[in-house]
C-alpha cells in the first residue's frame, strides 16, 4: 500500500507540481528550459491523442496540403510540429 501511495504521489508531483522544491538547486534559466521541455512533451501527447480524431474525420490530408504534400504521414508530422509549438507556448 505504501508503494502505491508513493507512486501516486510521485506521479501527481510530476504532472501537477510547480517545481518549487528544486528552486534552490536550479537557476531561473534551467527552470525555464525544463518547463519548455515539459510543454513540448505535453504538446506531443495532446497532439498524438488529437491525431486519432483528425484521422477519423479525414483532416490530415488538409494539414498535409499546407506543406504542399499529399501524404498523410506528412500531415501527421506537420500536426505534431504545431502541437509542439503550442505545448511550448
N, C-alpha and C positions, 0 to 999 in steps of 0.2 A: 504494500500500500504506500509505503514511504517513497519507493522508486517512482511510482505513478505520479504521486504529488510533486516530486522533484522534476520529473519530465514535463508535466503540465505547467509548472511554474516557469521552467526554462523556456518552454515554447511561448508562453504568454509574454515573457520579457523580451524574447527575440522579435515577436510580432508587434507588440504594443509598447515596449519600453522606449523611453526617450534618450537613453544613453547617458543619463546624468551620473551614473556610478563610475563612468570612465572619464569624467571631466578632468580630474586631477592628473590623469596619466597621459591624456592626449591634448594637443592644441586645437585651436579652432579650425585650422585648415584640414587637419586629419579628420575631425568630426564631419566637416563638410563633404570630404571625399567619401567617407563611409556612408553618409546619408544619400549621396548621389548614387553610390553603388547599390544601396538598398532600394532606391527608387527605380533603378534600371531593372533589378530583379523583379520588383513588384509589377512594373510595366510589362515585362515579358510574360509573367504568369497571367496577368489580366488579358494581355493580347492573345496568348495561347488559348485561353478559355473562350475569348470572343471569336477566335478564328473558327471554332466549331459553328457558331451562329452564322458567320459570313459564308462558310461553305454551304450550309443548309439553305441559305437564301440566294446563293449564286452570285455574291457580290465580289468575289476575289478577282474575277476577270476585269471588273471595272477598276479595281485598285491596280491591277497589272497594266491596264491601259495608261495609267498616269506615268508609267515609266516607258511607254512605247513598246511594251511587250505583251504577248497574248497568253503567256504561260501562267497557270495557277500557282506554280512554285515561286515565280517572281512576285505574284500578288501577295503571297504569304510573307516573303522577305520584306517587301515594302510595308506591309501591315505591321510586322514586328518592329521594323525600324521606327515607324510612327509611334508604336506603343512604348518603345524605349525612350523616345524623346518626351512623351507625355509623362512617363514614370519619373524621369529625372527632373522634370519641371515641378 
